[in-house]
Amino acid sequence: MLSGKVALVTGCNRGIGKSILEKFAENGAVVYANARSVGCLDDIAQELSQKYSTKIIPVYFDVTNNSAIKGCFEKIRNEENRLDILVNNAGIMKDALIGMIDQKLMHDVFNTNVYSVINITQYAVKFMRRQKSGSIINIASIVGMEGSPGQVIYSASKGAVIALTKSLSKELGVYGIRVNAIAPGMIDTDLIKPIGSARIDENIKKVVMGRLGKPSEIADAALFLASDMSSFISGQILVVDGNTII
Amino acid sequence: MTNLEKYVKAFTDSFEISEDQVSALEYQSIVQWDSVGHMSLIAAIEDAFGIMMDTDDIIDFSSFEKGKEILKKYNVVIE
């Protein structure tokens, strides 16, 4: 479904990002796979490249580092000179009750979850505007739509991702660039483990389908939005949560 | 093609104007050089010189002359 397309996926070292990387590789995309820790994607990149006869290129940088972002896009320009798909997946979750939210927490969460998305997208659009095509997929969260106690900053950051997705879709549609977001519910990744199994079990009761989602189920949604199967879909927030009632 | 010729061509192609109009151009001095036209101009200049401009420079790129100054940062000399 993605043969001949070039993608950049941020935050590929684990969870949803890793699953999207695998899904895109399986579907024939050339993937620039981002992570922070140098070397952490080398093995999987080699494995996926061989298994699916495509190219997976690790690009190691912190998404909050603007000069590193630019370096990544210069590399893409020099090697492929096009970009068809951007998945803004990298994000952090830091929780605190109101009254205990310090400036650093606010800054860190918004820097990674919102400002980096804008910065990376600005570079990606340079390619897509010229091509008059492209698909940008932002990974949001259902808490960005519904809110969640103890997650004022995280939910606000994901709410911002949803808002910028809608605005970008309106600004960029004229260039044939589609912009959508996926709002995952509770997904079985390392991100939710710190809350403890008791709270996870409690949260599962809110999911009508009665289980956590799998990272691969988010990757399926990303594949759909990245591919031409969704060629007339833009400005949408695709909720993938097993019908969660918060 | 010299750098100056490439630079002028970016303006004439982006704004569909003649060469004799470009030297005095400033942002929003003609209807074509609005915010949308600006992004087209920047794309044309980036393509012409194989560079990727920083956001601050894109914002500062306010005239034909100012653009020459900015491009020096990218080792592009317009003479």
Interface residues (C-beta under 8 A of the other chain):
Chain A: K70 F73 E74 R77 N119 Q122 Y123 K126 R129 R130
Chain B: M39 A43 E46 D47 M52 D54 T55
